[in-house]
């Protein structure tokens, strides 16, 4: 019987039809993709032609180093002066644009409408802003529009007389030519327990112009002030040595309570000791706010301090959490210590660390008890 030879890759008629249908579908899909891509390119080109290229403007630097020394009129001050008065770059720019369109300010209240202005910024600026062209209240101006803000008016003619900054009232400061906001800050400072111990201390008051502070110093007469409670305690700590039998660096809460102090104070001492790593001098107890004169008297006859018990940290291996948890190291300094050693290698001495961060000798002396290589 004769066998009919078969052909390789021979398809039936149905299979051939399916093959050509598939080819048509693929061809149409490819054509559609090519068309969509070319259309997107045209759209991109169109938009690129329509949108103008804007010039890049370098922003104004955020830190304005030179402080103001005299009041300014926000209707005339330039951008830099507005920044120096305490406003952000964005708000200062908005003020300039507002003035360019014919706007003006007659009081601090008028400035609240500037976009981006915050209460904090306005409070800072109120120390320096004056409105000399503001209209006073008259029968034709009953609404008070344009009336100067009560917090800051034009500077009155200054007087000069002897005064004690610890007793002079607000009106007296204003008579001296001090801006009203700064005069208020003086009173608040004293109400919170602040004292002026030397004439140059008045220059530390927020809003006090440097030049004015220098002019007033020859007229300052400060009477001797009674020692405050914390100063008395400091004197006691300095004068009396610890002569007890219990090492404060290893004592537990129960032992401290047995000395006569209350439970909360005992735990405050222990918690602070653990954060420090231990005490090296009695004066460190003054850093615990809850400790009073009576507690000190009780402790002085009950405990002593052995600095050998102090737990130290390695500045070459300690992690951020360990460094930042120490009361004498800020978060920022802890990060800086780690970044420095990561970039330059191991510290060779604690003095190298001190030089890197410009630490004062007194600060380094305090830290040395807790740091090692």
Secondary structure, DSSP 8 states (H G I E B T S, - for coil): -------TT---HHHHHHHHHHHHHHHHHHHHHHHHHHHHHHHHHHHHHHS----------S---S---S-EETTT--HHHHHHTT--HHHHHHHHHHHHTT---SSHHHHTTSTT--HHHHHHHTTTEE-TT-----GGGTT-TT---TT-----------B-TTT--HHHHHHTT--HHHHHHHHHHHHTT----SGGGGGGSTT--HHHHHHHGGGB--------HHHHHHHHHHHS----SEETTT--HHHHHHTT--HHHHHHHHHHHHHHTS-SSGGGGGG-TT--HHHHHHHHTTEE--GGG---EETTT--HHHHHTSTTS-HHHHHHHHHHHHHH---S-HHHHHHHTT--HHHHHHHHTTEE-
